[in-house]
Amino acid sequence: MKAPDFRYERPESLSAALALLADEANGAQPLAGGQSLMPMLNFRVAAPEMLVDLSGVAELRGISDSGDSIRIGAMTRYRDLAEWSDLEAKLPLVALALPHIAHHAIRNRGTIGGSISLADPAAEMPALMMALDAEITLTSADGERTVPASEFFLGFYETAREENELVTSVRVPAATSGQRSAFYELAPRHGDYAMAGVAMVADAASPITNLRAAFFGIAGQPIRLSVLEAALNGKAPDDEAAITVATAAFDEVDFIDDLKASAATRRHLAGVVLKRALAEL
């Protein structure tokens, strides 16, 4: 299929892009890497009147290290992040997850901000942001605001971003000395969207201390379960009794039921990825 007709704009500054989005008459949709939006256009799932291509806005790209946190520009590509020399030292959880995100061609063009803004429930990046307690910066013609990742993802393809706002950057706490990371997902094929996955970090692994575990692919948005984390904190990663108590928290989850996997299957897989990630931790 072919995309519907649309007006195309490629601003070269953030202010110009925000001005286009601020004018409601434009019916504008921002275009980041296009790895999700372009197929949606071709299938007529999306039909904006205008595409605002952000690839020319240099100020939205780049990685900067302030010591205790890392700022990642929204138009930074997965490839750029993977090639950052300090990735494993500063963001080890992201380093673990990146090879599982789609395929090389997608990572060459796909952007960090694009994935976060789309908020596909099976995507890895939103869950990584939640596990890492990241902050997401939103900018409009009226100003800037920061939203914790825990409050940004609201539902199926739904976020706290307003139509006239852009995700302009994320700020992620740098890994501390001794921090442990784990990532595990189950997908039909490597690179496909996960049927269940989890990203986790802890200050220590045995016993587990200050665990943060964000699941993806199982519900309408990435989720952390405080009951599950509390059941595992203070326990060894292979404590079967603690894991049994922790997985009871899945009673709170409205699991996705679709052609890939039933809700019951996804609940089972959530327990599998939890156990395997704990072993990795």
Secondary structure by P-SEA (a helix, b strand, c coil): ccccbbbbbbbccaaaaaaaaacccccbbbbcccccaaaaaaacccccccccccccccccccccccccbbbbcccccaaaaaaccccccccaaaaacccccccccccccccaaaaaaaccccccaaaaaaaabbbbbbbcccbbbbbcccccccccccccccccccccbbbbbcccccbbbbbbbbcccccccccccccccccccccccbbbbbbccccccbbbbaaaaaaaccccccaaaaaaaaacccccccccccccccaaaaaaaaaaaaaaaaaac
